[in-house]
Structures are given as structure tokens and as C-alpha cells.
Amino acid sequence: MHLIVAEKNISARRIAEILAGGKRVSEQKDAGVPTYHFGDTVTVGLRGHVVEIDFEPGYQNWRSETATPRSLIDAKTIKVPTEKKIVSLLQKLAKKADRVTIATDFDTEGELIGKEAYELVRAANKKVTIDRARFSAITAQELSHAFANTTELDFALAAAGEARQSIDLMWGASLTRFISLAARRGGQNILSVGRVQTPTLSMIVDREKEIEAFVPEKYWQLALDFEKRGEVIEARHTNGRFHEKAAAEQARDRTQSPLIVKEVRIGTKQDRSPSPFDTTTYIVAAARLGLSAANAMRIAEDLYMNGFISYPRTDNTVYPPSLDISGILNTLKNSPFKKDVEWTIAHRRPVPTRGKKSSTDHPPIHPTGAATREMLGDDAFRVYELVLRRFLATLAPDAQWKTMKVLFDANGEEYTTTGGQLMESGWHAVYPFSEARETLLPEFVTGEKLPIKKVTLDEKETLPPARYTQSKLIQRMEELGLGTKSTRHEVIAKLVSRKYVEGAPLRPTLVGRVVTESLEHHADTITKPDMTRTLESHMQLIKQSQRTREDVIRESRDMLHRAFDQLEANEQVIGDDIRNRTAEEMNLGKCPVCGGTLAIKHLRGNTQFIGCSRYPECSFNIGLPAAQWGFAIRTDEKCEKHGLNFVRLVRKGARPWDIGCPLCHQINSNRESLEEIPSADKELVDRIQACHIYTVAELAHSTTEDLAKKLGISSEKAAILTRDATVVLEKLRRRSECRKFMRDRLIPRKGRSYAKILAALKDAGITDLSLLAKADPATLKKAGVSDAETEQLLSDAKTVYHSQILKEIGIPAVSLKKYIAAGIVEPEAFCTQSPASLSEKTGMSLSTVQKHVGKVCTYLKKPVPKKFSKLQIERGKKQLLAVSGLSTPQVEKLFKVGIVDGDALLAADPVSVAAAAGIPEQKIRDYQKVLKRKKDTAIIQL
């Protein structure tokens, strides 16, 4: 068996489909892990790293006196499986294999993942042949070549990846633990520090300091408008910026008509086609489409794994000679860009453009397959188009411009204007992402005199340096040697998720700034790029077999020990500094009730809220969604009305949830609920909110005396108000319960959300489970719920709602489960079926069932069935079954209506029994005749 190991499941599936060459590929699953089979070949996908390195046992306790943060520098590491099912399956397949091919991505990370798979395979099968397939695109041509020309794993490249893993673990774990403990922060509040992350954050902080320290300087610019052939044209003074206002005013005053043409310079300019995309230039271009660095890479990786573009992690900007450019162009004729492709073929430059960086691992990013918007979706198609058009642009001819520069004289003052006309569009014809703006000027003749229409003197100020955008930061990281093409966007994403930076462009949060400045003061080597750049360059030497992994890790340990010498000497100072300065990060502003400070509070678990610093004297607070919806942080924006900082919920892998002013949010989100209170008109609701009572719950829990005093109303009216609030509070609880019920059972999909469905149901008057349980299916379908979902929702709603009623009546939870399992859901079923029948269906004792039936019938105000012993029931059933013509199903029907023996049937009214049990009246009379004859015979015999 030939086993192929890919990096991800999607890659494994595509590799199998391509290599099968049209043969059937069957998918099988082992413990939920898919494998793909064709002929004697099996492909299996990993999930990236299926093992990770961690410290050996004994280092988990952060507060250990022996396993201190510094001890992590020299701590031994072990490899721990993170995907046990995949590891188990890989080794199971390896035992059956006679050849294993590693087909992970060909870069440092991919080679390390491949080596991890190699070691797992070797542990299971020591003799199996293992080779390596290297490719830059998941296409038929690339894969055929890769599998026909396999090589060995590049253990030096993998060693560089292992070195990075070990170094990042020791730096991140030891420094994060040290700073967090010093600042007494834990849980979701830890202070993360990293080898690449911290110097990157330092750059953002330093830029913010530059902006704050910037002192703008005034300058003046002089321009004039003149007219030629009815067209108004602007010319600017050749002096550019005047730094003295008086000089600018003198030049303005000297500027007088006529404007004389002194010189006309006409020339041409070559506008060179852009170079191919490497990872960094791709991210910069994708940013202009509005994509974050992380999102741009995620989409590019999806396109690569589906065979539409080449591998997106590359430093190369030179197409290798082996790249079949003509073949790619022919493939792209099948895309929606056929006309652009054909134009490029017709006008193709002799040699593609090339950038300054050339490497042998992967070619520049380029398209590899034809795709449509319908196949990819909007965002992915935009990225695909960007990559495709950039590829075409690198093959298209240079653009040619005609340029004109005109020099004018206005009474001794020189002015100039420039124009440009695109004579040959070249690459601009296929690459609209770089706009070619033309400025067309009329013809001018030296000595020509023109009238001046207006002279303008503008006062301006110099601007501070711009904050970093994600793409510009990645460019700067590359220049400084921080991180790699594969990790830079992840570093930025981590800074955002750690709440160290925010916004677009990026700016540091208070905590990000405090941590950086504290480290700069006491261990500045951690915040500077020099150390990281040195380690990165040495890891490159590992790839080239010029240094060993152990050697570079040892060097890293020495660097980190020196940093800890500084840190430990200043531990108390660092901790106090961070604590004192970050206490402010949760403060939002003044409490509206007492003037104290409102601050975000995070408690253990998921609880978070906004409370007053003067608690318990002041109990004012504002609720926040549980932390599972996002960790609450303060932003710089302030509410003009309440003076409170805005609040944002940040959750990894999700967009931030901007709550805005928490008090405005509290007021607006609860206003509608307050107006539902019958005894509270609009004017009273205004007065309630003015007294800083914002929720129905606060109103319901207020004492009559306190409420009457605060609102200036009578005690009687206050009592009515709290009573009505209690009723509304229960209604809100049921409404919330119904919303949660719906969220738990409905899957959001495009064009449909919980909010839309709930709003539609609310308009239809369905606001709680009791109403939902009785709802017309057509109402749910109209709200956007499918037929299958409607059936399940109504069934579940009935079960949940009736279970609640039965619990309130006093049916224990254990018994309730048995009733539901037997199909006994509605309370009315307890009164329409005999206790004996219920006992038989549920397996519970007759006495227990009779007790439950008594409670339910009493609650429903229905007659409580007469109690019978188990022996009486068994004897009665025997009597009834002895009656000629009475079958077991009919006896069950009689039991349901309380007829449990012959005497009861003999004494019953045939009309009533027939109606209740569903047995024809004549049959009841026939059974009674049989019983009467039996009874008379028994008397005679006596």
C-alpha cells in the first residue's frame, strides 16, 4: 500500500482526486478521520501539527517556588500528541504501508510537520520506505511531476522549524509567566510577551509616541488659477512650501497678470509593469481590497488548497524558468477573464518582470486554475482576480506616458504645472488595482500670455507620521527581520486578540503601552528587533546546515538569561508599575449616582459587569454579556452625553462587538421593557430613568418606601408599580427563555438570523414557550423556519413547556424523564389515561403513578381517579379478558376510562363508556350481558 500524508484534509482529498486520474476515489472514515482510497493508494490529511512541544511534567503550576519563570529557559521539552485520533490512524496505516510519501507544504513549517509525520510512521514501521513530494500548487501538472520526482525530507529545514518552536516556547512561556505574576494578573487577563510579538508591539508604541510628541509646523503654499480656451488650470509656485508667512504674502502680492509661458518641456516616461507577488506584496495589495493580513492569508491558503493559486507563503519575486507560463495562460482562458488573458498573450512582453528577491523553494504567487465567482464566493473571487490580474500584469508590456511640464512667469514669480497622458496603456489594461490618472493639458507656446483668474495662499501644517496599517507593519517587520512570511500576519492577529493593539490603522491600548514601556525601562533587549533578527538569521543558517539546532537554542537561552538578570532585579518595580498604570484601563468614568468611578469588573468564570468604586455604599451597576461573547475592554471613544468611555467585547476568531456607551446601551435596551409595565406611562418611565433605575429587575426588587421617595409618588402607586414590574419581569424571563430555546436549535444561514426569526415571531404574538408550543406551523414557516425545523421545534417546545408545568406541579425530574420516554408529555394525558396504563408504559410502580396522577388532576381541576391496588388491577384485568369478545386493546381502552374490573363495567353507563373509550355502545351492552349471565350463574351455583 502507498500511503500519502498531506498537511490538511482538503489537500489529501484533492491530491487523491488528481492522482487517481479519473478513477473512482472512495472516502472512508476511521474514528471520524477521513481517508481517500484509489487503487493501492491511501491519502490522509493531518491538521497541521498533530504533535506539539511542551515542557515536561512539573512546570504547570505558575506559582511554584521551584519551577520559576526563569527555570523554563532550561526546562526539558517533550512532544505531546494534540490530535490523538489522527496520530493513531496514521500509525495504523503506516503498519500496512510499503511506501509512505510526505506531501505537506514545502516550507519550514511544512517540513517540520512532515518530519513529525515521518517520526510517527517510523515508530510504527521501521522498515517502510519514506520519501517526500515537493510542489508549489495542487494541480495535475505539479503533482505528477512531484510524485514522479520525489526526494528525501529536508531535515535541516525541519531542524530550523524545531529550533523556532523551542525558542518561541521558552521565550513566550518564561516572559509571559514572569510579567503576569509580577503584575498579579491571570486567567484571561495574563500579559503575553513574545520574541517577535514584543518588538512588533514596541514599534507600534514608538510610533504612537512620535505622533504624541509631534509639534506641527505651519507652512504656506501659493497657487493660481489661469484660463486657456475656456478651461481653468491650476499652477503652483515653484518655491513649494514657504516657511515664513511674510515671504509667502510678498510673493502673492507680486503675482500679477499676465501669466507668461517661459518654458514647455515635453517628454516620455516608461511606467514599468509591476513585479510578481511574494507574500508581503500580496498582503499589501489585498489590504487595498479591505482585507486584514490574517484574512488575506486565510483566503489565499483556501485558494491554494483548492488548486486555484500557487503556494501563498513565498519570498520569491522571480518566476523560475521551469514555470509553464504559456500553459497557465491557456488554462486561464477558461476563466471569466478570457479577454484579458487573450490580450496579454497578444501583447506579451519577451521576459516577465522580476523583483529583487529570488529563492528556490516556491515561485511567486500566481494563478493555477480557472475559477468563477459562483465557485468561490465574493471575497475569495476578489483575491483570485487580484492574483490573476497581477500575473497578467507581470507579462504585459510597460505603459508609456507623454509628459508635459510648463514653467510660467507672473511678474517675476515662477509657477509651474505638469500633465501626463497615457499613450500606451500596457499593463494598466489588465491591472485596474493601480489607477492610471491622466492630467491632460492644452498646448502651450513659449512667450504666450494668459490671464490670471485667482491667486490662492493656503496656510497648512505639517502632519505627524501615520500609524501603521497591518500591511505597512508587515513590510516594516520584513525589513527588520522580525518573524517570517508565514507568521507575521499571525503575530499581528495575536496582538489584537491580546488586546494590546486596536483599530485600523493600529494603535496601542493602554495595557499594550504599559507593558512595552515597562520592559523598555527594565529589559530593553526584549523590545528591540536586534535580538530577534540575530536569531532569525541564525535559524536561516540551520537550513543551510551551517549551524545546528542545539547551537542556536543554546545561544537563545544565553540571551534570555541575560534578559532575566535585568527583569528579576526589577521585579517589584515592574509589577508595581504595570499594576498602577493599568488600573486605569478598566475605568470608564463617573458613576451617575454617586460620582464614584465606574469600572469594568471581571469575575471568575464568564461573569463581567460594570460596577461603582464606592460599593457597597453605592450599588449602581450595569450588566454586560457573559465573557463567552467577548472579553470587555475600554476604548478611547467617549460618550458626549454621559462622559463614559465606550466598551468593546473582544473574542478570538470573531469580530469585536462594539457596545458603545454602556449607559446609553443600558438605557436604550431596557426602555422598551420598562414601557411594557401597565402602570408606567412615558412620563413616569422618564422619571424612573432619571433616578438611575434602568431595568425592570431593579424596579421589581425595589422596596415600596424607597421607590415612592425616589419617584415622588404615593406608596400605593409605588406598590402597584413594583407588582406590575414583577409580572413584566416574569414575562421577560419567559421571552429570554424562548430566545435561548430558538438559538440552541436553529442554525444561522445566509439571509436568515435569529434576530429576524424572533422579530417575525414576536410580530405574530409568539414571545414565550407556551405560545410557541401552541403555534401554527404556517407561522413558523413564514418566519423563515424550514418544514423539518418547524416540526422539530414544535415537538421540542411542547416537551420543554409541558415538562416545566409538570415540574411545577411536583413531578420529580427522574419520573418526568420516564414519562417523556413513554410519550406522556402533556399534563392532560395524566387525566385521560388510567394509572394502570401509565404504570405499564413507564415501568414505574402503580402507587407512584397514582400519586402523580392525583397531583396533575388536582392542578387541572379534574376528577382524581379512584385508587386501586396492584392486586386489584391484575384481578380486574383477568376478569375483563375472560369476557367473550373483549380483547387486550379494548381492555386497555377501558382501563384508560377507569373501568378496571367486571363490577365497574357492569355498573357503568354504556353511553358514557362508549363515548369515552371509543368502543361501540352495543358492544359495551353485549359485554355487560355476558358479565350479568356469569354473575347470575355464580349465584345459582351458590
N, C-alpha and C positions, 0 to 999 in steps of 0.2 A: 504493500500500500504506500502511495506517495501522499504525505501529509504536508499541506501548505499552511503556514501560520501567518496571518495578516494582523495588522495593528488594531483594526476595529471590525465589527461585524459587517458593516456596509461594504468595506473593502473586500472582505472574504467572499461575500456574495457576488460582487462584480467580477472579481478575479476568476471565480468558478464559472460564471456565465460566459466570460470571454475565452478562457482556456478550453471550455467544453466544445467550442467551435460549432455550436448549433445542436449538439447532443443534449438530451434531457438532463437537467440538474435537479436532483431531489433534495429537499430540505428535511433534515431530521433534528430532533431535539433530545438532549440528554441533560436532565435536571434543569431544563429551561434554557440551556445554552444551544444555539443553532449551529449546525454543521451542514456543509453543502457537498453533495456526492455526485461524481460523474466518473464512469469507468472505474479505474482503480485509484482514483484521486479523491481526497477529502480536504476541504478548506475549513479552517476555523478562525474566527476573529477574537482577538483579545479585547480588552477595554483599556488600551494604553498600558500603563504599568499595572501588572496583576500582582506584583510584589512591591513592597516599599521598604526603605531602610528606616529603622527606628533604634532608639537606644535600648540596650539590653535591660532586662528587668531590674528594678531598683531605683529608677530615675523618674518615676511617675509623680511622686509627691513633691510639689513645688516648694513646700515649706520644710523639707528635710534638712536637718543640720549637717548631714554628711554629703548628700547629693546636692550640693550648692550649684547655683548657675554656672560658676567657673568650672566646676567638675565636669560639666557637659562637653567642654572643649576636648578633653582627653578620653571621654567615655567611649567604650566599645559599642559598635552598632551591629545589629542583626537584620536579616531580611525576613519580613513578615508578609505572608500572603494576604492580599486585600480582596481578591476575587477567588474565593476558595473553590467555587463550582467550576470556574474556567480552568484553574490550575489542575484540579482533579481530572477533568475531561482531557486536557492537553496531555497529561501523563498517561492516561488510559489509552489514548490514540497512539501515543509515541511507542508504546509497547508492541503495537501491531504493525508499526511502520517499518519499511526497509529503506525509505528515503524521507528526509524532512527538509523542506525549503522554508527559510525565514524570509518573509515578504513584507516586512514592516517598512515604514517610511525611511528613506535614506538620508538621515542627518544624525547629529549627535544623539538626540533624544530617541529617534527611531532605532539607532544601532544599539543603544542601551536596552531598549525594550526587547530587541531581537536577542541580545545576549542573555537577558533574563529568561526568555523562552528557551534558548539554547541550553541553559543550565538545568531547567526543569525537564527538558527532553532527555538530556544526558543522565539525570538522576534516575529516570525510568528505563532508559535503554542505552547502555554504554557503547554499543557497537554500531548503532544506526548511523548512516551517512547523513551529515547535515551540511547544506550549502545555503547560499544567500542570493536572492534575486534583487537587483537594484533597478529601479525605474523612477521616472520623473512624472509620469502620467499614467492613469489607469485606462489605457487604450489598448486595442488589439495589437497594434504595431509595437508599442513599448513593451507590453507584457510578453509577446512572442520572443522578442529579442532578449529580454531579461531572463526568461526561463531557459532559453537556448544557450545563454552565456552566463551561467551562474558562477559566483565566486565564493570566497570564504568570508566569514564575518570579519569586519574591521575591528579587532579587539582594542587597538589603540584609540580609535574613535569612541568606542564604548567606554574605555577607561576614562576618557575626558568627561564623559557624561556622569560616570560614577563619582569622579572627583568633585564635579559640581554639586551632585546630590549630597555628598558628605559635607562639603564646605558650607553649602546653604543651610543644611540641618544644624550644624554646630553653631554657626553664626546666629541664625534666626532663633533657635531654641534658647541658647545661653543668654543672648542680649535681651530677648523678649521677656524671659523669666526674670532677669535682673531688674530691668526698668519697671516691670509691672509690680514686682514685690517692693521695690524701693518706693513706688508711688501708692502702694497698698490698693492695687486695682486687680480685679479678677473677673471670671465669667466672661460675659460679652464685652466687658469694659477693659480687657487687657490692652497693653500698649505694645503693638507689634514693632519689632526692629528687624531689619534685614540687610544683607550685604549689598544688594543692589537697590532695594526699596528705599533705604535711608538716604543715600547720596542723591537719589532722584527726588525725594521729598525735599531735601535740602536746597536743590536748585529752584524748586517752586517757592519755597520760603524766602530764599535770597532775592528772587525776582520781585516778590511782594514787598520786601524791604526797600528795594530800589524804587519801586513805584511810590511807596510812602515817603521816602526821603527826597523824591524828585522835586525840585523847585522850578516851576515853569518860567521860561524867559520870553518876554514879549519880542515880537518882530513885526515888520510891516512889509507888505507886498503891494507892488504897484502894477496896475494893468489898465489897458484902454480898449475901447471898442471902436472899430472903424468900419466904414461901409464901402463895399465894391459891388457894383451891378445889383444893387438891392439886397445884398447879403451882408449881415453884420458878423464881423470876425473879431476875435479877441487876440491881443498881443500882450506879452508880459515884458516888464522891464528886465534888461539883461543883468541887472545887479542882483536879481533873485531876492534875497532877504536883506532888508535894511534893519540894522540893529539899533539905529538912532532914529527916533520919530522925526526930529527936525530935518535930518538929511532926506528922509522919505517925503516930507512935506515940500521941501525945496525942489526935489525932482518932480513932484506932482505939479507944482506951480509953474515950473519951467516948460512942462509938456504943453505945447501949443500946436494947433493946425498950421500948415498942412503936415500930414504924415508922409514922409518921403521914402521911397524904396531905395535902400542903399545897396543891397546885395541879394541875389537869388541863387541859392545853391541847390541843384537838383542832382540826386544820386540814386543808387540802388542799394538794397540791403537784402542779404540772404538770411532767411528765417529757417534755421536748421530743424529738421524733424526731431522729435523727442527720442530719447534713448529708451530701451526696453525697461519694463518694470522689474525691480527687485522688491523685497518685502517692504522696505521703508518707503520707497517712492510710490508703491501701490497704496499703502496706508494713507499717505499724504493726499493722493488723488481721490481715494474713497471718502476722505474727510470732507471734500468739496461736495460730495453727494449727501452729506449729513449723517454719515455713519461713524460711530465711535471706532477706535482702534480694535477693541475686542470684538465688536460686531462685524467689522470688515473682515477680520481674520476668520471668524466663525463661518461666515458665508463663503469665503474663498475655500476653506477646507471642505465644506459640503460640496462645492462645485468640483473640487479636485477628486473627491472620493466617488463622485458620480460620473467622472470621466469627461467633464466639460472644460476644465482648465488644467494646466500643469501644476506641479507642487508649489504651493504659495510661500514656502519658507526658503528663501534663497538670497544670497548676497551677490548673485551674478547679474551683470547688465550687458553681457555679450553672448549672442546666440552661438552655440558651438557649431562647427562645420557639419556634424552628424545630424543636426536638426533638419528634418524634411519640411522645409518651409513651403515648397510647392504643394506637397501632399496636404498640409494643413489648410492652405488656401482653397484647394479643391473640396476639402471636407466642409469648409465654411460656406461654400456656395449653397449648401442646403439650409442655411440659417436665414432668418428674416433680413439679413444684411447682404443679400446676394449682390445687389447693385454696387454697394461699396466695395465688396470683395473683387468684383469684376473690374471696377475702376482701378483698384490697386494693382491687379495683375497687368492691366493695360499700361499703367504708368509706373511700374515697379522700378525702384532705384537699383543700380547694379549690385550694391553691397548694403545690407541693413545697417541702420545706425548702431552705435555701440557706446556704452557708458564707460566709466573709469574702472569699474570693478569686474574682475573676471575670476571665476572659480570653476572647479571641475565636478562639484557634487550635483548641482541641478542647473538647468538652463534658466534664463529669466522667465517670469510668469507669462504664459501665453495661452490662447485657446487651443483646445484639443478635440472638441466635438461640437456639433451643431445643436443649438437649443432654441426653444421658443419661450415666450412669456408664460404661455399656458403650462408648460412643463415645469417651470422654475418658480413662478410667483414673482411679484413685483420687485422686491428688494434683491433677490438673487439674480433676476434678469438684469437689473441695473448694473450690478457688479460684473456680470458676464459681458454685457455690452461695453463697459469700461475697459475690461481686459482685451476684448476682441478689437475694439477700435484703437487701443494703444498699439496692439500688434500690427494692425494695418498701417498706423502712422509711422511705425519704425521702418516700414517697407516703402512708404510713399516718398515722392521727391520733396526736396526742400521748397518752401514757399519763397516767392520773390516779391519784394516791395519796391515801389517807387517812392523816394523820399524827397521832401522839399523843405528847405529852411530859408526863411525870408528875414532879412535884417532891415529895420526901419530907423529913421531919424525923426524925432519930433522936437524941433528947436534945440538940438544938441543932446537930447536924451535918447538913448538907444533902447529899442524894443524889438522883440522877435516873436515869431510864431512858426510852428512846424506842422507839417502834414504828412500823411502816409496813405498810399493807395496800393491795395493788394493786386499785383499784376498776374501772378500765378499762385493760385490758392494752395497747391501742393498738398501737404499732409492735413491742412485745415479742412479739406474737403471730406475727410473721413474721421476727423477727431474734433467734434464740436465742444469738447470739455475745456479747450483752451481757446478762448474767443479771440478772433482777429478783428480788432476795431480799426476801422478806417477813419481818417480825418482828411476830407477832400478840400483842397484849396483851389481857388481860381488861379489863372496865370498872372504873374506879376512881371513888370518891366522895370529895370533899373532907372531911377530918376522919376518914376511915376509918383504923382501927388494924390493923396487920398484924404477925405475929410474925417476928422476925429469926432465921434458921436458922444463919447463919455470917457472920463478918467476916474478910476476907482482906486482908493487907497484902503486896504484891508488890514486891520490890526489882528494879529494871531498870537498864539502861544505855542511854545514847543511842547510836545507830548511826552509823557513818561513811557518807558519801554512797555511793550504789550505783554500781558500774561501769556503763559504757554497754552496753546491748544494741545490736544493729545498728539496730533500728528507732528507738530513742531517739537514737542518734548521728545518724541521718539527719534526725530532727526538729531536732536542735541545729545541724547543718550548714545546714539551710534557714534557721533563724533568723539565722545568722551570714553568710549569703550565700556559703557555700562550695559550689562545684560547681553542678550543675543537676539538675533532676528526672531527667534521662536518665543522669547519670554518677555520682550519689552512691553508689549501691549498687556500682558498678564500682570506685570508689575504695577502699571497704572491702574488697572482694574482693582488690584489689591489695595492700593492707596485710597481709592474711592470707597471700597467696601469696609475698610478700617476706619472710615470717617476722618481721614487725615486731610483729604482734599475734597473739594466740591465744585460744582458749576462748570460752565463751558464758556470761555476758557477756564482753566484750572486755577483755583486759589486755595491756599491752605486754610483749614479750620483752626480754631483756637488751640485744640489739643495737638494738631499736627505741628503747629508752630512752636508750641511749648516744648514738646518732646525734642524737636530738632534743635532748638536754641539751647536746651539743657545739655544735650550731647555735644553741641559745638563748643560749649564753655568748658566741658569736663572730659571729653574724649573725642576730639575733633577728627581723628583719623577715620572714625566710623562714618562721618557725614561727608567726607571728601571722596571724589572719584578715584584718586590715585591708587589706593589700596585695591579697590575692586578691579581697576584697569590692569594692574600688575597681575592679579590672579587670573583674569581673563586671558591675558597674553600667555601666561604660563600654561593654562589649560589648552591653548592652541598648540603649544609645544608638545603636549602629551599626544595630541592627534598625529603629530609628525614623528612620534617616537623619540623625541629629543629630551623629554623629561618623563619621569614615572608618576603615576597617580599618587603613590605614597609620598614621594618627594614634595609634590605641590600641596598635598594635605598637611604635611608636616610644616611647611612654610606658612600655611594659613593658620595653623594652631599657634605658631610663634607670634604672628601678627595679632591674633585675638587675645593672647595672654598679655601682650603689651597694652592693649586697649583696656583690659580688665584691671591692670595695675592702676590706671587713671580712674576708672569707674569706682572701684572698691574704696579708693582713698577719699572719694567724694560722695559715697552712697547716701549719707544722711542729707547732705546739701541738695543732691539731685532729687531725692524723694520729696523733701520739703518744697523745693522749687516747683516741681510738677504739680504736687497737691494744691499748693496755694494758688498757683496761676490757673489751674484747670477747674477749680471750684466754680469759677465764673461761667464755664462752658454750658452749664445746665440752667443758669439763671435767665429768666425771661423778662423780668420787670416787676413793677409794684403790684402788690395784692390789691384788688379793687375794694376789698372790705376793710382791711386794717392798715394798709400801707407797707406791710412787710414785703419780703421778696418771694415771688413765685418761682419755683424751680422744678425741673423735670426730675422725678424720682423713679429709680429702677429698683424693684424688689426682686427677691429670688423667684425663680420660675419665670412666668411670662408677664407678671404684673408691672405696669408702669402708669404713672399718673402725674399730674401737676399739683403740687401742694405748697402751702404757705410756710415760710421760715418760722413763723410765730406759733406754730402748732405746739401744744394743744389749745393755747389761748384762742387762736383763730383756726377754725376747722374748714375754711374755704378750700375747695379743691376742684379740679377739672379732670374728668376721666379721659383716658387715651385708649385706643385699641390695644389689645394684647401684643406683646413683643413679637409673637409669631408673624404678625402682619408687618413688622419692621421696628427696628430699634430707634426710639425717639431721640432726635438731636435738635439743637437750636441752630437756626440760620441767621444770617446778618440782617435780613429784611425785617422791618418793624411795622406794626400796625399804627396807622396815623390816629385812629380813634382811641385805642386802649394803651398804646405805648409798649406793647409786649412784642418780644421777638417772635417770629414765625417758627413753627415746628414742622419738622420733616421726619417721616418714617423711612429708614434705610434697611433694605433686606437684600442679602446676597442673591444675585441672579435675577433680580426684579427691578423694575423702575422705581425710583423713590416716590413715596406718596406724600405730596405736599399738603399738609393740613391747613397751613396758613396761620393766622392769628388764632390761638387756641380758644380765646374767649369769644371771638366772633363765631368760630365754629360751634362752640358750646351753645351760644345763644340761638344761632340760626337753625341748628339741627334739632333743637328742642322746642322751638317756638310753636311749631305745628301741633306737637303733643300737648303743650300747655293749653292751646286754644280748643282742644277736644274736651276740656273739663267743662261740664254744663254750667256751673255757677261762676265761671270766669269769662267775662266779656273782654274785648280787646283792650279797653282802658285798664281793667284790673290786671291783665297779663303784663301790660307795660309797667304797672306799678310793682308787680311781683319781680320782674327782671331788674327794675331799678333798685330793688332791695337785695340784689345779687342772689336771688333764688332762680336758678335756670332750668331745673329739671323737675319732672312730675314726682320723681322719687323723693327729692328734697322737700317738696310741698307735702307729700303724703306722710313723711316722717316728722314733720314739724309739730310742735305742741300748739294747742289752740291758743293759749295765752300769748306765747311768743309771736305767733303768726298775726294775731289780732293787733298786737302792739306795733309790729314792723309795718303792716299794711294800713294801719289806721282804720280798721273795720271792727264791727262788733264780734263778740265771742261766738254768737250764734252763726254769723256768716262765716267765721273762720272754721268752725266745726263742720259746716256744710262743705266748705272748700276742701278740707283735708279728707272728708269722707268721699267726695267726688273724685279727688286725686287718687285715692286708694283704688277706686273702681277702674279709673283710666290706667293706672299702673299695672293692674292685672291684665287689662286689655292689651297693653303694650308688651307685657311678658308673653302673652299668647301669640301676638303678632311676631315677636322676635323668634319664638319657638317655631313658628310656621316658616319663617325665612330660613332658619338653620336647617329645618327639615328639607326644604327645597334645595338648598345649596349642597347638602350631603348626597342628594340623589340625581341632580341634573348636571350634565357635563356641558360646560360652556362651549359654544362653537361659533364660527364666523357668522355675524349678523344676529346673534342671539346671546343675551346675557341674563344673569339672574335678575338684574335691576329691571330690565324690560319685561320679563315674565311676571315678576312680582307686582310691577306697576299695573300691568294688564289685569292681573287677578284682583288687585285692590279696586280697580275701576269697576270690576264685576261684583264687588262686595265680598270677596273671599280674602279674609285677613287672618284667620286662625285655623287650627287643625280641625275643629269641629265643623266649620263651614267647608273646608277642603274635602273632608270625608264624605260630605253630602253633595259635593259639586257635580254639576252636569258635565260629562266628559267633553261635550262640544265646547264648553267654556275654556277648558284647559288647552284643547287643540287650537282654538282661536288665539290663545296667548302665546303660541309657538311651541307647545309640547307635542311630541310625536305620539302616534297611536299606542305604540308599545310602552312608551314612558307614561302616558296617561293611565293606562291600565294598571301599571305597577305602582304609580303614585297614589292612585285612589285606594288600591288594596292596602298599601303601607299606611296611608293616612287613617284608614278605618281601624287598622290594627293598633296603631300608636294611640289614637284618640280614645278608642274604647278601652284599651289597656289602662290608660290614665284614670278613666272613670271607675273601672273595676278596682284599681289600687286604692282610690279614694273611698270606695265602698268598704274596703277591708280585705280584699282577696290577696293573699301573700304572693310575692313575686315568684316563688318556686311553683306554687299551684297554677299561677297565671300562665307560666310557660307551658304547662301540660295542657291547659285548656286551649291555648292558641295552637299548639301542635295538633290537637284533635279537631281543629277547625271551629272551636267555640270562641268567637271573637266578640260579638255584640252582647251587651247585658241582657237584652230581651230573650236571647237563646236559653238563658238560665231559667226562664219562666215558661218557655214553650216546650221544653223537653223535660222528661221525668228525671229525678235524681238518679234513678237506677240506670237509665240510659247514659247519663253523663258519667256515672261511675264506671260503666263498662268501657266507654270511649276513652276516658283519660287514664284509667288504671288506678285512680285514687279510691280510697275507701268510701263506702256509701255514707257513713256518718259525716265525713269531712265534706263531701259534696252537698249533703243536705244542709249543713251549716252555711256553706257558701250560697246555696240557692235561697235560703231564708233571708240572708243579708241583702241579696240583689233584689228579690221580690219586695221586700220591705222598702228599699230605696226607691223602687219604681212604683210603689203603692199598688202592688198587685197581690192577689191571694197567695199566701205561703202554702205550698203543697203539704199534705199530711205526711208525717214521717212514718216510715216503715223500717223494720229491721231487715238485715240481710237475709235472715232465715225466712221472714215473711215474703220477701221478694222472690226468693228461689222457689218456695212452695206455690206462690201465686202464678209464677211463670209456668210451672209444671201443670197447674190446674188449667190454665188457658190453652196450653199446647195440646191438652187432652181432649179439647172440644173439637169435634169433627169439622173440618173446613178451615180452622184457624191456623195460619202458617206463622213462621217465625217473624217475617217482616210485619205482618199485621199485629202480632203481639207487641212488637216494638212501637208501633203507632199507638196502641192502646196505652202502653207504658208512658208515652210522652204526654198523654192527657190525664194521667193519674189513675188509670184503671190497672191495678197490679194483681188482681186475683179474680176468681169466679164470682164471689159475692158482690164485688164492686161492679162487675159487668152486668150482673143480674139486676142490680138496683139502679143502674144508670138509665137516663132518658135517651132512647135510641136516636132521636132527632139531634140532640146536643152532641152526642158522641160522634155521630156520623159527620157532623159539620166540623168538629174539632180534629178528629183523627183522619178524615179523608177516606173513610170506609163506607160503602153504600148502606143506607138506613135498613134496607131489607135484610142485608147480611147480619147486621147487629141484632135484629129481631130473631133471625134464624139461630144465631149463637145463643141468645137468651133462652129460646125454646129448648135447645139441646141441654143447656145447664139446668133448666127447670125440670126436665124429664129425669135427669140424673139425680137431682136433689129429691124428687118425689119417690124415685125408685129406692133411694137410700133410706128414706123414712119408712117405706113399706117393709123393707127388709129388717129394719129395727123392730 
